Amino acid sequence: MLLSTVLLLSACSQSSIDTTELLAVNSGGATTIFEVNRKAFSRPAANLDVERRGEFFVGNAFFNSAWIVAPATAGARDGLGPLFNARSCDQCHNNDGRGAPPMKPGARPVALVLQFATPTPGSNNEPGADPHYGSNFNPFAIGDIPAEGTVRIEHREIAGVFADGETYTLLAPIYIFEELAYGPLSPETRFSPRIASSVFGMGLLEAIPEEQILAWADADDADGDGISGRPNRVWDYLRKQVVLGRLGWKANQPDIAHQTAGAFSQEIGMTTTLRPEPNCTNIQIACLEAPDGGSPEISDEIFTRIVDYQRMLAVPARRNLDDPKVKQGARLFVSAGCAACHRPTFTTGEVPNAPWLSRQTIHPFTDMLLHDMGPDLADGRADFEASGTEWRTPPLWGMGLQQAVNGHTRFLHDGRARDASEAILWHGGEAQRAREAYKSMSKIEREALLRFLESL
């Protein structure tokens, strides 16, 4: 009965979706490659020319190589820290894929980053920083400089049951800061655990015309479908103005360059022209006095190589689309209301100097908008115009290859979900009806929906 109700409620969302889009092979348009091994996220776009393929592999080397402590004879590679989470881009985005929370007791988080904010925004409406620890928690440091501390993760079990009587258990993470080297966190500080996302396909998401994204925005739910996606508006350091947010868990970055510069600054501890400030607070004296690797530590040439590398990554093709279970799962994906936010299709615009990204019909399964996901997934951390309960709809392309590429199936912004089923079961807020539709399905239907997600 509940599934029938959701079918009616989501009818207006279904009407705009061509079901053939749900089973398109070439997720990344002409960039698509056909690989299913651990390098499926790390290949150059299929439509790159020979010259750009050479540039791709130069950028790949910088993305994967570890940075070292300054001063060093390898001057182009020094400047790590003083405080950091990882020594390279690949350490968080291994094989250009998705990170995971610490899997072993006592392990310090690397690909799981804890970002801070205060109730009062900083300049340009950015999240305000903790006075002692800044915007990001750094569990590692160079030399004799004290690392900021450690984080212990415990879990609270939440039991549930599907309509057919099958039981399940979810794990709600609890974060405990320990060994804090620079005093207590401010009582007002909020934190948000965020897993490093896959980086393939970001060039295509960056190339989607703004008007296509805004066409799906419905902040006041004027169409009455219970989905009220809205854009985030963020600060662009280059243009010195507020622009549309596209990337990141809360759409808090306007493009790959800003996301990369932010990661270098906050997670590797290195400066760029875009983010020239050191990653040290006023009370972190040893951090402020540590030798640096130049100004900026990442040269503009190397930075451009790393950004362009990410823009040139291919998107893997879909698989098993003739499987009747996959086709059944596609229908259930729409009828349950999942496609109301995980929109299958966009068409990129004309991108200067990037013909491989231009005019591509792509199938990322996202609307690039913010949605209220309810209190269970809330982090309480505002991020520009995104509230503490809002998250950008994450693209689903490639999720069926995550096990092959990254060796795990952890999902959601903090990796709490151990598989795709748990990720669905955590959905609340605007996605609650889709979650309840999934819970009301028979075991065969649930397996079909999951089989469809594995084809992505």
C-alpha positions in Angstrom: 0.0 0.0 0.0 2.8 2.4 0.9 4.6 1.8 -2.4 1.4 2.6 -4.3 1.1 5.9 -2.4 4.6 6.8 -3.3 4.0 6.0 -6.9 1.2 8.6 -6.9 3.2 11.2 -4.9 6.1 11.0 -7.3 4.1 11.0 -10.5 5.0 14.5 -11.4 8.7 13.8 -10.8 8.5 10.7 -13.0 6.8 12.5 -15.9 10.0 14.4 -16.8 12.2 11.4 -16.8 12.7 9.2 -19.9 13.3 5.7 -18.6 15.9 5.1 -21.4 18.1 7.6 -19.6 18.3 5.2 -16.6 19.9 2.6 -18.8 22.3 4.6 -20.8 25.7 2.9 -21.3 27.9 6.0 -21.8 27.6 7.7 -18.4 30.2 10.3 -19.3 29.2 10.8 -22.9 32.2 10.6 -25.3 34.6 10.6 -22.3 33.3 7.1 -21.2 35.8 4.2 -20.9 35.0 0.5 -20.6 37.0 -0.8 -17.6 35.9 -2.7 -14.5 39.3 -3.1 -12.6 40.9 -1.1 -9.9 41.9 1.6 -12.5 38.4 2.1 -13.7 38.3 5.7 -12.2 41.9 6.6 -13.3 41.9 6.5 -17.1 42.1 9.5 -19.4 38.8 10.5 -21.1 38.3 8.4 -24.2 38.0 11.5 -26.4 41.3 13.2 -25.4 43.7 13.9 -28.2 47.4 12.7 -28.1 48.8 16.0 -26.8 46.3 16.2 -23.9 46.9 12.6 -23.0 50.5 13.5 -22.4 49.4 16.4 -20.1 47.1 13.9 -18.3 49.9 11.7 -17.3 52.0 14.6 -16.1 49.1 15.7 -13.9 48.6 12.1 -12.7 52.2 12.0 -11.4 51.7 15.1 -9.3 48.3 13.9 -8.0 49.8 10.6 -6.9 53.2 11.6 -5.5 53.8 12.4 -1.9 54.8 15.9 -0.9 57.9 16.3 1.4 58.9 18.5 4.2 60.7 21.8 3.4 63.5 22.6 2.8 64.4 19.9 0.4 66.6 19.5 -2.7 63.4 18.6 -4.6 62.1 22.2 -4.3 59.1 21.6 -6.5 57.9 18.9 -4.2 58.5 20.3 -0.7 56.3 22.3 1.7 54.2 19.5 3.3 52.4 20.6 6.5 53.2 21.7 9.1 49.8 20.3 10.1 48.1 17.9 7.7 45.7 15.0 7.1 47.5 13.4 4.1 50.8 13.6 2.2 49.3 13.3 -1.3 46.0 13.7 -3.2 45.9 10.0 -3.9 46.1 9.1 -0.2 42.6 10.4 0.3 41.3 9.8 -3.3 43.0 6.5 -3.8 42.8 5.4 -7.5 40.8 8.6 -8.0 38.0 7.0 -6.0 36.3 7.3 -2.7 37.8 7.3 0.8 36.7 5.4 3.8 36.5 6.0 7.5 39.2 4.4 9.7 38.6 0.6 9.6 40.9 -0.4 12.4 40.6 0.5 16.1 43.0 3.4 17.0 43.6 4.4 13.4 43.8 8.1 12.7 41.4 9.4 10.0 43.0 10.2 6.7 40.3 10.2 4.0 37.8 11.1 6.6 38.2 14.9 7.3 36.5 16.7 10.2 35.7 20.3 9.2 34.8 22.9 11.8 32.5 25.9 11.9 31.1 28.4 14.4 27.6 29.8 14.4 28.9 33.2 13.2 30.1 32.9 9.6 33.5 34.2 8.6 34.4 36.5 5.7 32.3 36.2 2.5 29.8 34.0 4.5 32.3 31.1 4.8 32.1 28.8 7.8 33.7 30.4 10.8 36.8 28.7 12.1 37.5 27.3 15.6 39.9 29.8 17.3 42.4 27.0 18.3 42.0 24.5 15.4 40.9 26.5 12.4 38.7 25.1 9.7 40.0 21.5 9.7 41.2 19.0 12.2 44.8 17.8 11.4 45.8 14.6 13.1 49.4 14.6 11.6 52.3 17.1 11.8 55.9 17.4 10.6 59.0 17.2 12.9 58.5 18.2 16.5 55.3 20.2 15.8 52.4 18.9 17.9 49.6 17.3 15.8 46.2 18.7 16.7 45.1 15.4 18.3 43.2 12.2 17.5 39.6 11.2 16.9 38.1 8.0 18.3 35.0 6.7 16.5 32.4 4.6 18.3 29.1 3.4 17.0 25.5 3.2 18.3 23.5 0.4 16.7 20.0 1.2 15.3 17.8 -1.8 14.6 15.1 -1.7 12.0 12.8 -4.0 10.1 11.6 -4.2 6.5 7.9 -4.6 5.7 8.4 -8.3 4.9 9.9 -8.9 8.3 13.6 -9.0 7.4 15.7 -7.1 10.0 18.6 -4.7 9.5 21.1 -2.8 11.7 22.5 0.7 11.1 25.6 2.1 12.7 25.4 5.7 13.9 29.0 7.1 14.4 30.0 9.0 17.5 33.2 11.1 17.3 35.3 11.7 20.4 38.2 14.2 20.2 41.2 13.1 22.2 44.8 14.3 23.0 43.9 17.8 21.9 47.3 19.7 21.7 46.0 23.3 21.6 43.4 23.4 24.2 39.7 22.6 24.0 37.5 23.2 21.0 35.3 26.3 21.4 31.9 25.3 23.0 30.3 26.9 19.9 32.3 24.9 17.4 30.4 22.4 15.2 32.1 19.8 13.2 31.3 17.8 10.1 32.9 14.5 9.2 33.3 14.2 5.4 34.8 11.4 3.3 36.9 12.2 0.3 34.8 11.7 -2.8 35.7 10.3 -6.1 37.3 12.8 -8.4 36.5 11.4 -11.9 33.8 13.1 -13.8 34.2 16.4 -11.9 35.2 18.2 -15.1 31.8 17.3 -16.6 29.9 18.4 -13.5 31.8 21.7 -13.7 30.7 22.1 -17.3 27.0 21.8 -16.7 25.3 25.1 -17.6 24.0 26.9 -14.5 20.5 27.3 -16.0 20.2 23.5 -16.2 20.9 23.1 -12.5 18.6 26.0 -11.5 15.8 24.5 -13.6 15.4 21.8 -11.0 15.5 24.1 -8.0 12.2 24.3 -6.1 13.1 25.9 -2.8 9.4 26.3 -1.8 8.2 23.0 -3.2 5.9 24.9 -5.6 5.0 21.7 -7.4 4.0 19.9 -4.2 6.1 16.8 -4.8 7.8 17.0 -1.3 11.2 17.8 -3.0 12.6 21.3 -2.5 16.1 21.3 -3.8 17.9 24.6 -3.8 21.4 25.8 -4.9 24.2 26.8 -2.6 25.8 30.2 -3.3 29.5 30.3 -2.4 32.5 32.7 -2.7 34.7 32.6 -5.8 38.2 33.8 -4.8 39.2 34.4 -8.4 36.2 36.4 -9.5 35.7 38.0 -6.1 31.9 37.4 -6.2 29.2 35.0 -5.1 28.6 32.1 -7.6 26.8 28.8 -7.8 28.3 26.0 -5.7 28.8 22.7 -7.6 31.2 20.4 -5.9 31.6 19.0 -2.4 29.2 17.4 0.0 27.3 20.6 0.5 28.0 22.1 -2.9 30.4 24.4 -1.1 33.0 24.7 -3.9 32.4 26.5 -7.3 34.9 24.4 -9.3 37.8 21.9 -9.3 40.4 24.7 -8.8 38.7 25.9 -5.6 38.2 22.4 -4.2 41.8 21.5 -5.0 43.2 24.7 -3.4 41.1 24.1 -0.3 42.3 20.6 0.0 46.0 21.6 -0.3 45.5 24.3 2.3 43.4 22.5 4.9 44.4 18.8 4.4 48.0 18.8 3.1 49.0 22.1 4.7 50.4 23.8 1.5 49.7 27.2 0.0 48.6 28.1 -3.5 48.0 31.4 -5.3 44.3 30.8 -4.7 44.7 30.0 -1.0 48.0 31.7 0.1 47.4 31.7 3.8 49.2 29.2 6.1 47.1 26.5 7.8 48.0 27.6 11.3 45.9 29.4 14.0 47.4 32.2 16.1 48.1 29.9 19.1 49.9 27.3 16.9 53.3 29.1 17.3 55.5 26.2 16.1 53.3 25.8 13.1 53.6 29.5 12.2 57.4 29.4 12.6 58.0 26.2 10.6 60.0 26.5 7.4 57.9 26.7 4.2 58.4 25.5 0.7 58.1 29.0 -1.0 55.3 31.3 -1.7 53.2 29.7 -2.9 54.4 26.2 -2.1 52.4 24.8 -5.0 53.5 26.6 -8.1 50.8 27.8 -10.5 52.1 25.4 -13.2 51.9 22.3 -10.9 48.6 23.4 -9.6 47.2 23.8 -13.1 48.5 20.3 -14.0 46.7 18.8 -11.0 43.4 20.6 -11.8 43.5 19.7 -15.5 44.3 16.1 -14.6 41.0 15.8 -12.7 39.1 17.5 -15.5 40.5 14.9 -18.0 39.5 11.8 -16.0 37.1 9.4 -17.8 33.8 8.2 -16.4 33.3 4.4 -16.5 30.6 2.8 -18.6 27.5 1.1 -17.2 27.3 -2.7 -17.0 24.8 -5.5 -17.2 22.1 -3.3 -18.7 20.4 -6.3 -20.3 19.9 -8.0 -17.0 16.1 -8.2 -16.3 16.8 -7.4 -12.6 18.7 -4.2 -13.6 15.7 -3.1 -15.7 13.3 -3.9 -12.9 15.5 -2.0 -10.5 15.5 1.0 -12.9 11.7 1.1 -12.8 11.7 0.8 -9.0 14.3 3.6 -8.8 11.8 6.0 -10.4 8.6 4.7 -8.8 10.2 5.0 -5.3 11.0 8.6 -6.0 14.8 8.3 -6.1 15.1 10.0 -9.5 13.4 13.1 -8.1 16.8 14.1 -6.7 19.2 11.7 -8.4 18.4 13.1 -11.9 19.9 10.9 -14.5 20.8 13.3 -17.3 22.5 16.7 -18.0 24.1 18.1 -21.2 27.3 20.0 -20.8 27.9 23.4 -22.4 30.7 24.7 -24.6 33.9 24.7 -22.5 36.7 26.9 -23.8 40.0 25.0 -24.3 38.3 21.7 -23.2 36.6 20.2 -26.2 36.4 16.7 -24.5 34.0 18.2 -22.0 31.9 20.2 -24.4 28.4 19.3 -25.5 28.3 15.9 -23.8 25.2 14.1 -22.7 26.1 12.7 -19.3 24.3 10.6 -16.7 25.6 11.4 -13.3 22.4 10.8 -11.3 22.4 14.1 -9.3 20.6 17.4 -9.5 23.6 19.3 -8.0 21.2 20.9 -5.5 20.9 20.9 -1.7 18.2 18.9 0.0 17.2 18.6 3.7 18.1 15.0 4.6 16.6 15.1 8.1 18.0 15.1 11.6 19.7 11.7 11.5 22.2 12.8 8.8 22.5 16.4 10.0 25.9 17.7 11.0 24.7 21.0 12.4 27.4 22.8 10.4 26.2 25.6 8.1 28.4 25.9 4.9 27.7 29.2 3.0 23.9 28.9 2.4 23.7 25.2 3.1 22.1 24.5 6.5 23.2 21.9 9.0 20.6 19.4 7.6 21.2 20.0 3.9 23.4 18.0 1.6 24.1 18.1 -2.2 22.7 15.1 -4.0 25.8 13.0 -4.6 26.4 11.7 -8.1 25.8 7.9 -8.3 27.9 7.1 -11.4 30.7 4.6 -10.6 29.2 3.4 -7.3 28.9 -0.2 -8.6 32.7 -0.2 -9.2 33.7 1.2 -5.8 34.5 -2.3 -4.4 36.8 -3.1 -7.3 38.5 0.3 -7.2 38.7 1.1 -3.5 38.1 -2.2 -1.8 35.1 -1.1 0.2 31.4 -0.2 -0.1 31.1 2.6 2.5 28.7 5.4 1.5 27.2 8.7 2.6 29.1 11.8 3.7 30.9 10.2 6.6 31.1 6.6 5.4 28.6 5.3 8.0 26.7 3.2 5.5 28.4 -0.2 5.0 26.6 -0.8 1.7 24.0 0.8 -0.7 21.1 -0.6 1.2 22.2 1.1 4.4 22.7 4.3 2.6 19.1 4.3 1.4 17.9 3.4 4.9 19.6 6.5 6.4 17.7 8.8 4.0 15.3 11.2 5.8 13.8 14.6 5.4 12.9 15.1 1.7 14.0 11.6 1.0 12.0 9.9 3.7 9.2 8.8 1.4 11.7 7.1 -0.9 13.2 5.4 2.1 9.8 4.1 3.2 9.1 2.9 -0.3 12.3 0.9 -0.3 11.4 -0.5 3.1 8.0 -1.6 1.9 9.4 -3.5 -1.1 9.7 -7.3 -1.2 13.1 -8.8 -0.9 13.1 -9.5 -4.6 12.3 -5.9 -5.4 15.0 -4.6 -3.0 17.5 -6.9 -4.6 16.5 -5.6 -8.1 16.9 -1.9 -7.0 20.4 -2.7 -5.6 21.3 -4.5 -8.8 20.4 -1.4 -10.7 22.7 0.7 -8.4 25.5 -1.8 -9.0 25.1 -1.2 -12.7 26.0 2.5 -12.3 
